[in-house]
Amino acid sequence: MKLWRGLSEESGERVFHESGVLWLMRDNDSFVHDSIPHLTAAGLEVQPLDRREAQKKYPQIEFEDISKIYFEKEAGFLLAKRACYLVVRLLRDRGGKYLQAAAQPGEIKGGKMKSVLLADGSELKADVFVFACGPWLGKLFPEVIGDKVRSTRQETFYFGVPPGRNELTTTHLPPWIDFTHTVTLYGVPSGGHHAFKAADDGRGPLFDPSHGERLVSAEAVEAMREKLVRRFPGLKDAPILESRVSQHDDSPDGRFILDRHPVARNVVLVGGGSGHGFKQSPVIGEIAASVASGRTEPPLHYRLSRFI
């Protein structure tokens, strides 16, 4: 959070919006009890709300099947695409070079990788390489990573808020996480994005990030609409404005992978975001830079050796 705020301050644009986040649960709130000590130790506040208080504050939500409600005060949402643009801009401002191209690892000799091969036939030579390739990491390093990073299909939906329903915007409603379903739902009200965003945290089927079809089915749209309207009745008959198929790069244990290549010691491999990699990317980037420059060794709990 400190690093995201730092990016906003350095760039002059707010990419992390500290709006708070609502946690909605039935009786089993063990996830909260497991999480709160860590949040408290970090100086972050999670407030329990009774249902009467929550209904008064958020009348746009149907709380009938909700028994436990929490508000994480300092949480919020990120403008991910904008953040990526800002990082590139700041890199260039500092004299760095950004190149967008398909790449393949080069030959490994004498315990080092000498270059990266680009699709146009050219080479990039360097002393150290960091590969942070998301769902493609296993494809680029099949012998080292392989199925330790599995790409799964994820669907995100954006619903248009009916005219006049301002209570469904970020001015009146924070982002939310609904733990009452078999698969956890989450979303950001209109205003944080151009529409009311909703997605689930379940792991979809395996997905080819290069060639997979990125169209959602009408059945998937209606299934999400039904769940949303049950929680937010004001979204009844809301049109879907946009949908996206993306992918998670899942590791077997849900933890990140950050380690040196076992043969090419000048190569650092970073991946296994498992759906939560982007929000952690500033600190993962700092760790990767420290490892790549030789200042530190990879953290034990991120090393590839844990899979042996």
DRENDO-1510 file (C-alpha; in Angstrom, 1 decimal, always signed):
<recs>
REC; n; res; u; v; w
REC; 1; MET; +0.0; +0.0; +0.0 .
REC; 2; LYS; +2.9; +2.4; +0.8 .
REC; 3; LEU; +4.4; +1.7; -2.6 .
REC; 4; TRP; +1.1; +2.2; -4.5 .
REC; 5; ARG; +0.6; +5.5; -2.6 .
REC; 6; GLY; +4.2; +6.4; -3.6 .
REC; 7; LEU; +3.5; +5.8; -7.2 .
REC; 8; SER; +0.5; +8.1; -7.0 .
REC; 9; GLU; +2.6; +10.8; -5.3 .
REC; 10; GLU; +5.5; +10.5; -7.8 .
REC; 11; SER; +3.3; +10.4; -10.9 .
REC; 12; GLY; +0.8; +13.0; -9.7 .
REC; 13; GLU; -2.1; +10.6; -10.5 .
REC; 14; ARG; -4.1; +8.6; -8.0 .
REC; 15; VAL; -4.0; +4.9; -9.0 .
REC; 16; PHE; -4.9; +3.5; -5.5 .
REC; 17; HIS; -8.3; +4.7; -4.3 .
REC; 18; GLU; -8.6; +4.2; -0.5 .
REC; 19; SER; -12.4; +3.7; -0.4 .
REC; 20; GLY; -12.6; +0.9; +2.1 .
REC; 21; VAL; -13.9; -2.6; +1.3 .
REC; 22; LEU; -17.0; -4.4; +2.7 .
REC; 23; TRP; -16.6; -8.1; +3.6 .
REC; 24; LEU; -20.0; -9.9; +3.5 .
REC; 25; MET; -20.3; -13.3; +5.2 .
REC; 26; ARG; -22.7; -15.9; +6.6 .
REC; 27; ASP; -21.8; -17.7; +9.9 .
REC; 28; ASN; -18.4; -18.9; +9.0 .
REC; 29; ASP; -16.0; -16.0; +9.3 .
REC; 30; SER; -12.8; -17.9; +10.0 .
REC; 31; PHE; -11.2; -16.1; +7.1 .
REC; 32; VAL; -11.6; -12.9; +9.0 .
REC; 33; HIS; -10.3; -14.3; +12.3 .
REC; 34; ASP; -7.3; -15.6; +10.5 .
REC; 35; SER; -6.7; -12.3; +8.7 .
REC; 36; ILE; -7.3; -9.7; +11.4 .
REC; 37; PRO; -4.2; -10.4; +13.5 .
REC; 38; HIS; -2.0; -9.8; +10.5 .
REC; 39; LEU; -3.9; -6.6; +9.5 .
REC; 40; THR; -3.8; -5.3; +13.0 .
REC; 41; ALA; +0.0; -6.0; +13.2 .
REC; 42; ALA; +0.4; -3.9; +10.1 .
REC; 43; GLY; -1.6; -1.1; +11.6 .
REC; 44; LEU; -4.7; -1.6; +9.5 .
REC; 45; GLU; -8.2; -1.5; +10.8 .
REC; 46; VAL; -11.1; -3.9; +10.2 .
REC; 47; GLN; -14.4; -2.8; +11.8 .
REC; 48; PRO; -17.2; -5.3; +12.5 .
REC; 49; LEU; -20.7; -3.9; +11.6 .
REC; 50; ASP; -24.0; -5.2; +12.9 .
REC; 51; ARG; -26.6; -5.9; +10.3 .
REC; 52; ARG; -28.9; -3.1; +11.4 .
REC; 53; GLU; -26.1; -0.6; +11.2 .
REC; 54; ALA; -25.0; -1.9; +7.8 .
REC; 55; GLN; -28.6; -1.8; +6.4 .
REC; 56; LYS; -29.0; +1.8; +7.4 .
REC; 57; LYS; -25.7; +2.8; +5.9 .
REC; 58; TYR; -26.0; +0.7; +2.7 .
REC; 59; PRO; -29.7; +0.3; +1.9 .
REC; 60; GLN; -28.7; -0.6; -1.7 .
REC; 61; ILE; -27.5; -4.0; -0.4 .
REC; 62; GLU; -29.7; -7.0; +0.4 .
REC; 63; PHE; -28.4; -8.3; +3.8 .
REC; 64; GLU; -31.1; -10.9; +4.4 .
REC; 65; ASP; -28.7; -13.9; +4.3 .
REC; 66; ILE; -25.7; -12.0; +5.7 .
REC; 67; SER; -24.8; -12.6; +9.4 .
REC; 68; LYS; -21.3; -11.2; +9.6 .
REC; 69; ILE; -20.2; -7.8; +8.1 .
REC; 70; TYR; -16.8; -6.2; +8.3 .
REC; 71; PHE; -15.4; -3.0; +6.8 .
REC; 72; GLU; -11.7; -2.8; +6.0 .
REC; 73; LYS; -11.2; +0.9; +6.3 .
REC; 74; GLU; -7.9; +1.4; +4.5 .
REC; 75; ALA; -8.5; -1.0; +1.6 .
REC; 76; GLY; -9.6; +0.1; -1.8 .
REC; 77; PHE; -9.2; -0.5; -5.5 .
REC; 78; LEU; -6.4; +0.0; -8.1 .
REC; 79; LEU; -6.7; +1.4; -11.6 .
REC; 80; ALA; -4.5; -1.3; -13.0 .
REC; 81; LYS; -4.2; -0.3; -16.6 .
REC; 82; ARG; -3.4; +3.3; -15.7 .
REC; 83; ALA; -0.8; +2.1; -13.2 .
REC; 84; CYS; +1.0; +0.2; -15.9 .
REC; 85; TYR; +1.1; +3.2; -18.2 .
REC; 86; LEU; +2.5; +5.4; -15.3 .
REC; 87; VAL; +5.3; +2.9; -14.6 .
REC; 88; VAL; +6.4; +2.9; -18.2 .
REC; 89; ARG; +6.2; +6.7; -18.2 .
REC; 90; LEU; +8.4; +7.0; -15.1 .
REC; 91; LEU; +10.8; +4.4; -16.5 .
REC; 92; ARG; +11.3; +6.5; -19.6 .
REC; 93; ASP; +11.6; +9.7; -17.6 .
REC; 94; ARG; +14.5; +8.2; -15.7 .
REC; 95; GLY; +16.3; +7.2; -18.9 .
REC; 96; GLY; +15.0; +3.6; -19.2 .
REC; 97; LYS; +13.9; +2.0; -22.4 .
REC; 98; TYR; +10.6; +0.2; -22.9 .
REC; 99; LEU; +10.3; -2.3; -25.7 .
REC; 100; GLN; +7.2; -4.3; -26.5 .
REC; 101; ALA; +8.0; -7.5; -28.4 .
REC; 102; ALA; +7.5; -11.2; -28.3 .
REC; 103; ALA; +10.6; -12.8; -26.8 .
REC; 104; GLN; +12.1; -16.2; -26.1 .
REC; 105; PRO; +14.9; -17.2; -23.7 .
REC; 106; GLY; +18.3; -17.4; -25.4 .
REC; 107; GLU; +21.0; -20.1; -25.2 .
REC; 108; ILE; +22.4; -20.9; -21.8 .
REC; 109; LYS; +26.2; -21.4; -21.7 .
REC; 110; GLY; +28.6; -21.6; -18.8 .
REC; 111; GLY; +25.8; -21.1; -16.2 .
REC; 112; LYS; +24.5; -17.9; -17.9 .
REC; 113; MET; +22.0; -16.7; -20.4 .
REC; 114; LYS; +23.7; -14.5; -22.9 .
REC; 115; SER; +20.7; -12.9; -24.6 .
REC; 116; VAL; +16.9; -12.9; -25.3 .
REC; 117; LEU; +15.7; -13.6; -28.8 .
REC; 118; LEU; +13.0; -11.3; -30.2 .
REC; 119; ALA; +10.4; -12.2; -32.8 .
REC; 120; ASP; +12.0; -10.0; -35.5 .
REC; 121; GLY; +15.2; -12.1; -35.2 .
REC; 122; SER; +17.2; -9.6; -33.2 .
REC; 123; GLU; +18.8; -10.2; -29.8 .
REC; 124; LEU; +18.9; -8.3; -26.5 .
REC; 125; LYS; +22.1; -8.8; -24.5 .
REC; 126; ALA; +22.4; -8.1; -20.8 .
REC; 127; ASP; +24.2; -9.1; -17.7 .
REC; 128; VAL; +21.0; -10.1; -15.9 .
REC; 129; PHE; +17.5; -11.0; -17.0 .
REC; 130; VAL; +14.2; -11.0; -15.1 .
REC; 131; PHE; +11.3; -13.0; -16.6 .
REC; 132; ALA; +8.0; -11.9; -15.1 .
REC; 133; CYS; +5.8; -13.4; -17.7 .
REC; 134; GLY; +2.5; -14.3; -16.0 .
REC; 135; PRO; +0.7; -17.2; -17.6 .
REC; 136; TRP; +3.4; -17.6; -20.2 .
REC; 137; LEU; +6.2; -18.4; -17.7 .
REC; 138; GLY; +5.7; -22.1; -17.9 .
REC; 139; LYS; +5.7; -22.1; -21.7 .
REC; 140; LEU; +8.9; -20.1; -21.8 .
REC; 141; PHE; +10.6; -22.4; -19.3 .
REC; 142; PRO; +8.9; -25.8; -19.6 .
REC; 143; GLU; +11.7; -27.8; -17.9 .
REC; 144; VAL; +12.1; -25.5; -14.9 .
REC; 145; ILE; +8.5; -24.1; -14.4 .
REC; 146; GLY; +6.2; -26.2; -16.6 .
REC; 147; ASP; +2.9; -26.8; -14.8 .
REC; 148; LYS; +4.1; -25.1; -11.7 .
REC; 149; VAL; +2.3; -22.2; -13.3 .
REC; 150; ARG; -1.1; -23.1; -14.7 .
REC; 151; SER; -3.1; -20.6; -16.7 .
REC; 152; THR; -6.8; -20.7; -15.9 .
REC; 153; ARG; -9.7; -18.8; -17.6 .
REC; 154; GLN; -11.3; -16.0; -15.6 .
REC; 155; GLU; -14.3; -13.9; -16.5 .
REC; 156; THR; -15.1; -10.4; -15.5 .
REC; 157; PHE; -18.4; -8.5; -16.2 .
REC; 158; TYR; -19.2; -4.8; -16.3 .
REC; 159; PHE; -22.9; -3.9; -15.8 .
REC; 160; GLY; -24.4; -0.5; -16.7 .
REC; 161; VAL; -26.0; +1.2; -13.7 .
REC; 162; PRO; -29.6; +2.3; -14.4 .
REC; 163; PRO; -30.1; +6.1; -14.7 .
REC; 164; GLY; -30.6; +7.7; -11.4 .
REC; 165; ARG; -29.2; +4.8; -9.3 .
REC; 166; ASN; -26.3; +6.9; -7.8 .
REC; 167; GLU; -26.3; +4.6; -4.7 .
REC; 168; LEU; -24.6; +2.1; -6.9 .
REC; 169; THR; -21.6; +4.3; -7.5 .
REC; 170; THR; -18.3; +4.6; -5.5 .
REC; 171; THR; -19.6; +7.8; -4.0 .
REC; 172; HIS; -22.1; +5.8; -2.0 .
REC; 173; LEU; -20.9; +2.3; -2.0 .
REC; 174; PRO; -17.4; +0.8; -1.5 .
REC; 175; PRO; -15.9; -2.2; -3.3 .
REC; 176; TRP; -17.2; -5.5; -1.8 .
REC; 177; ILE; -16.3; -9.1; -1.3 .
REC; 178; ASP; -19.2; -11.6; -0.9 .
REC; 179; PHE; -18.1; -14.8; +0.8 .
REC; 180; THR; -21.7; -16.3; +0.9 .
REC; 181; HIS; -21.5; -18.1; -2.5 .
REC; 182; THR; -19.7; -21.4; -3.2 .
REC; 183; VAL; -17.1; -19.2; -5.1 .
REC; 184; THR; -16.3; -15.8; -3.6 .
REC; 185; LEU; -17.7; -12.8; -5.6 .
REC; 186; TYR; -16.2; -9.4; -5.6 .
REC; 187; GLY; -16.6; -6.1; -7.4 .
REC; 188; VAL; -16.2; -2.4; -7.7 .
REC; 189; PRO; -19.2; -0.1; -8.0 .
REC; 190; SER; -19.6; +2.3; -11.0 .
REC; 191; GLY; -17.2; +5.2; -10.8 .
REC; 192; GLY; -14.2; +3.1; -9.9 .
REC; 193; HIS; -14.5; +1.7; -13.4 .
REC; 194; HIS; -16.8; +2.9; -16.2 .
REC; 195; ALA; -19.4; +0.4; -15.0 .
REC; 196; PHE; -20.3; -1.9; -12.1 .
REC; 197; LYS; -17.6; -4.5; -12.1 .
REC; 198; ALA; -18.2; -8.0; -10.9 .
REC; 199; ALA; -16.1; -11.2; -11.0 .
REC; 200; ASP; -15.6; -14.4; -9.0 .
REC; 201; ASP; -12.5; -15.7; -7.4 .
REC; 202; GLY; -12.9; -19.3; -8.5 .
REC; 203; ARG; -10.4; -21.1; -10.7 .
REC; 204; GLY; -11.7; -21.6; -14.2 .
REC; 205; PRO; -10.7; -24.3; -16.6 .
REC; 206; LEU; -7.2; -24.4; -18.1 .
REC; 207; PHE; -6.7; -21.6; -20.7 .
REC; 208; ASP; -4.2; -21.0; -23.4 .
REC; 209; PRO; -3.2; -17.3; -23.0 .
REC; 210; SER; -2.0; -17.0; -26.6 .
REC; 211; HIS; -4.8; -18.7; -28.5 .
REC; 212; GLY; -7.7; -19.0; -26.1 .
REC; 213; GLU; -11.1; -17.5; -27.2 .
REC; 214; ARG; -11.9; -14.4; -25.0 .
REC; 215; LEU; -15.7; -14.4; -25.4 .
REC; 216; VAL; -18.0; -15.1; -22.5 .
REC; 217; SER; -21.2; -17.1; -22.9 .
REC; 218; ALA; -24.7; -15.8; -22.5 .
REC; 219; GLU; -25.2; -18.4; -19.7 .
REC; 220; ALA; -22.2; -17.0; -17.8 .
REC; 221; VAL; -23.6; -13.4; -18.1 .
REC; 222; GLU; -27.0; -14.5; -16.8 .
REC; 223; ALA; -25.5; -16.5; -13.9 .
REC; 224; MET; -23.5; -13.5; -12.7 .
REC; 225; ARG; -26.5; -11.2; -13.2 .
REC; 226; GLU; -28.7; -13.4; -11.1 .
REC; 227; LYS; -26.2; -13.4; -8.2 .
REC; 228; LEU; -25.6; -9.7; -8.4 .
REC; 229; VAL; -29.3; -8.7; -8.4 .
REC; 230; ARG; -29.9; -10.9; -5.4 .
REC; 231; ARG; -27.3; -8.8; -3.5 .
REC; 232; PHE; -27.9; -5.5; -5.3 .
REC; 233; PRO; -31.6; -5.3; -6.3 .
REC; 234; GLY; -31.1; -1.9; -8.0 .
REC; 235; LEU; -29.1; -3.7; -10.8 .
REC; 236; LYS; -32.2; -5.5; -12.0 .
REC; 237; ASP; -32.4; -5.3; -15.8 .
REC; 238; ALA; -28.9; -3.6; -15.9 .
REC; 239; PRO; -27.4; -4.1; -19.3 .
REC; 240; ILE; -24.0; -5.6; -19.6 .
REC; 241; LEU; -21.6; -3.1; -21.2 .
REC; 242; GLU; -18.5; -5.2; -21.4 .
REC; 243; SER; -17.0; -8.5; -20.5 .
REC; 244; ARG; -13.5; -9.8; -20.4 .
REC; 245; VAL; -11.8; -13.2; -20.4 .
REC; 246; SER; -8.4; -13.0; -18.8 .
REC; 247; GLN; -6.3; -15.6; -17.0 .
REC; 248; HIS; -4.7; -16.3; -13.6 .
REC; 249; ASP; -1.2; -17.7; -13.5 .
REC; 250; ASP; -1.8; -20.2; -10.6 .
REC; 251; SER; +1.0; -21.9; -8.6 .
REC; 252; PRO; +0.2; -25.2; -6.9 .
REC; 253; ASP; +0.1; -23.6; -3.4 .
REC; 254; GLY; -1.1; -20.1; -4.3 .
REC; 255; ARG; +2.2; -18.6; -3.3 .
REC; 256; PHE; +4.4; -16.5; -5.6 .
REC; 257; ILE; +7.4; -18.0; -7.5 .
REC; 258; LEU; +10.6; -15.9; -7.2 .
REC; 259; ASP; +13.8; -17.6; -7.7 .
REC; 260; ARG; +17.0; -17.9; -9.8 .
REC; 261; HIS; +17.0; -20.2; -12.8 .
REC; 262; PRO; +18.7; -23.4; -11.6 .
REC; 263; VAL; +21.2; -23.4; -14.4 .
REC; 264; ALA; +21.4; -19.8; -15.7 .
REC; 265; ARG; +22.2; -18.0; -12.4 .
REC; 266; ASN; +21.9; -14.5; -14.1 .
REC; 267; VAL; +18.2; -15.2; -14.7 .
REC; 268; VAL; +15.4; -14.5; -12.1 .
REC; 269; LEU; +12.0; -16.1; -12.7 .
REC; 270; VAL; +8.9; -14.4; -11.2 .
REC; 271; GLY; +5.4; -15.7; -11.5 .
REC; 272; GLY; +2.6; -17.7; -9.8 .
REC; 273; GLY; +0.5; -14.6; -9.1 .
REC; 274; SER; -2.6; -16.8; -8.5 .
REC; 275; GLY; -5.0; -14.0; -8.9 .
REC; 276; HIS; -3.4; -11.6; -6.3 .
REC; 277; GLY; -0.1; -10.9; -8.1 .
REC; 278; PHE; -0.9; -7.5; -9.4 .
REC; 279; LYS; -1.7; -5.7; -6.2 .
REC; 280; GLN; +1.5; -7.2; -4.7 .
REC; 281; SER; +3.6; -6.4; -7.7 .
REC; 282; PRO; +5.4; -3.3; -6.3 .
REC; 283; VAL; +7.0; -5.2; -3.4 .
REC; 284; ILE; +7.5; -8.3; -5.5 .
REC; 285; GLY; +9.4; -6.1; -8.0 .
REC; 286; GLU; +11.6; -4.7; -5.2 .
REC; 287; ILE; +12.4; -8.2; -4.1 .
REC; 288; ALA; +13.2; -9.3; -7.7 .
REC; 289; ALA; +15.4; -6.3; -8.2 .
REC; 290; SER; +17.3; -7.0; -5.0 .
REC; 291; VAL; +17.8; -10.7; -6.1 .
REC; 292; ALA; +18.8; -9.7; -9.6 .
REC; 293; SER; +21.4; -7.3; -8.4 .
REC; 294; GLY; +22.9; -9.8; -6.0 .
REC; 295; ARG; +22.0; -7.8; -2.8 .
REC; 296; THR; +19.8; -10.6; -1.4 .
REC; 297; GLU; +18.9; -14.2; -2.0 .
REC; 298; PRO; +15.4; -15.3; -3.0 .
REC; 299; PRO; +13.0; -15.7; -0.1 .
REC; 300; LEU; +12.8; -19.3; +1.0 .
REC; 301; HIS; +9.0; -19.5; +0.7 .
REC; 302; TYR; +9.1; -18.3; -2.9 .
REC; 303; ARG; +11.8; -20.7; -4.1 .
REC; 304; LEU; +11.2; -23.4; -6.6 .
REC; 305; SER; +12.8; -26.0; -4.3 .
REC; 306; ARG; +9.5; -26.1; -2.3 .
REC; 307; PHE; +7.9; -28.1; -5.1 .
REC; 308; ILE; +10.5; -30.9; -5.0 .
</recs>
